[in-house]
Amino acid sequence: MTSRLEMDRTREFTRQDSGIGSMFSERESERYVQHSRHMNEMMVRVLKTIGYDVGFCRGAGQYLFDRAGVRYLDLLSGWGVFGIGRNHPKLRDTLTNVLAADFPNLVQMDVSPLAGILAETLLRYTPYLDKVLFTNSGAEAVEASIKLARKAIGRPGLVYCTHAFHGLSYGALSLNGDDNFRDGFGPMLPHCFEVPFNDLVALDEALATRQVAAFVVEPIQGKGVNIPDDNYLAGAQELCRKYGTLLIADEIQTGLGRTGRFLAVEHWGIEPDIVLLSKTLSGGHVPVAAVLARKWIFGKVFDRMDRAVVHGLTFAGNDLAMAAGLATLEVLETEQLIENAARLGARLLTALRGISSRYEMVREVRGKGLMIGIEFGRPRSLKLRASWSLLESVSTGLFCQLITIPLCKNHRILAQVAGHASHTVKLLPALVISEQDCEWIESSFDEVIADSHRVPGGVWSLGMTLARNARKTYDMTAVND
Ligand SMILES: Cc1ncc(COP(=O)(O)O)c(C=O)c1O
């Protein structure tokens, strides 16, 4: 699978650069030792257990290359940040130009031209919103939106969904629908209430208290790739309007074309009061996020000159981040990546559904655009059921590693489990993938799922080994998508 040319490119890069490139090539093999010693040792143990410790040395588009130059198809895309693919030349040129330009970056007592242009460009996609506040990360965008909502509405309450993921800082963590992330870190922010996703009756009940400033929701949940029922988001918008609650759409993962539309909410025709963007906006190089909001909300928060900096971040709106956002939006348009995500996402869904109908352990294939989940479930046949139960008794969701590990080892595909104790394997590739990549995905999943239905067999021997090590490591692969 690896061409000579690709191996030569990896070597060429490290030869040319006498600074950071040669430091990387000379010392990259120490990475696991370094991390075990100085950083998060558990992460290294996870990687070794699942065989992801191959030493990636280069990234290009939708691919990663290990130190032997072997090419992998990356369906993690850095938890979704590489929408336009890794190391896109347009992005690289733009960032290089910023560095060469001696712009007056982060003056602080001035406003940035690039930030103004990026805000203007983003708002063209959401004509019902008028204002933008930039932050450095998704979680910071969530934090900002919580503050905006509480101040604008003058109520303390926040409602979020079961299985929600909005980041891991305290405000965002207080809206997290999975106890696993919160255990041991309490107490959380007060006045945060969980409702089941897709349950309008529960939402009605929560909002009817008229104590709720905002309902924060991912249009498609990242954990589990949970799709809303057809009437859910429109119903939620109606309830929010009825009770004077803001609707905040967290499009940090789903936004900028991931689901085949610029925003996922466009599939259901709703117009939230606040939209949060990040991940793909960064081009994968410079962290950035944006809070898009209605004018009156901003007016309530930044309401006097002495409150002009009542919320802000030192690095937000820096030139590299703004330039990365502008270059990314241009690439999305010129390469028609949103259309590509819609077209190839539909192809993958159809193909994977066709394949999966032959296998009893596949419960559902769901998704939109290039955000796809394959959910596995308890088998009917006796032989399989015994093995499944054994694995699951050790650790719920462990079965999914029998899919992701061979996918990497035998097919050079990186994929993830869509959350703690989840039975869903998630595909989140760069939006630049091709028809050939789809063939690669389809044939590999077909083979790996088929193998997982053979007991006894190699995959189930792997399962037993995993079961022995499970408590130590496995669920780390579902950490932060
Ligand atoms: C929907 C959603 N919101 C918020 C976040 C948090 O973003 P960050 O990791 O940049 O803080 C994520 C990250 O995975 C996400 O998927």
Ligand as a Chemical Component Dictionary entry (heavy atoms), coordinates in Angstrom:
data_LIG
# 
_chem_comp.id                   LIG 
_chem_comp.type                 NON-POLYMER 
_chem_comp.pdbx_formal_charge   0 
_chem_comp.three_letter_code    LIG 
# 
loop_
_chem_comp_atom.comp_id 
_chem_comp_atom.atom_id 
_chem_comp_atom.alt_atom_id 
_chem_comp_atom.type_symbol 
_chem_comp_atom.charge 
_chem_comp_atom.model_Cartn_x 
_chem_comp_atom.model_Cartn_y 
_chem_comp_atom.model_Cartn_z 
_chem_comp_atom.pdbx_ordinal 
LIG C1 C1 C 0 -19.657 18.708 20.279 1  
LIG C2 C2 C 0 -18.400 19.139 20.978 2  
LIG N1 N1 N 0 -18.431 20.225 21.753 3  
LIG C3 C3 C 0 -17.341 20.659 22.412 4  
LIG C4 C4 C 0 -16.140 19.986 22.314 5  
LIG C5 C5 C 0 -14.933 20.465 23.070 6  
LIG O1 O1 O 0 -13.977 21.000 22.204 7  
LIG P1 P1 P 0 -12.463 21.153 22.716 8  
LIG O2 O2 O 0 -11.903 19.786 22.851 9  
LIG O3 O3 O 0 -11.800 21.973 21.618 10 
LIG O4 O4 O 0 -12.509 21.889 23.993 11 
LIG C6 C6 C 0 -16.063 18.847 21.520 12 
LIG C7 C7 C 0 -14.799 18.092 21.422 13 
LIG O5 O5 O 0 -14.720 16.972 21.057 14 
LIG C8 C8 C 0 -17.231 18.411 20.827 15 
LIG O6 O6 O 0 -17.216 17.312 20.069 16 
# 
loop_
_chem_comp_bond.comp_id 
_chem_comp_bond.atom_id_1 
_chem_comp_bond.atom_id_2 
_chem_comp_bond.value_order 
_chem_comp_bond.pdbx_ordinal 
LIG C1 C2 SING 1  
LIG C2 N1 SING 2  
LIG C2 C8 DOUB 3  
LIG N1 C3 DOUB 4  
LIG C3 C4 SING 5  
LIG C4 C5 SING 6  
LIG C4 C6 DOUB 7  
LIG C5 O1 SING 8  
LIG O1 P1 SING 9  
LIG P1 O2 DOUB 10 
LIG P1 O3 SING 11 
LIG P1 O4 SING 12 
LIG C6 C7 SING 13 
LIG C6 C8 SING 14 
LIG C7 O5 DOUB 15 
LIG C8 O6 SING 16 
# 
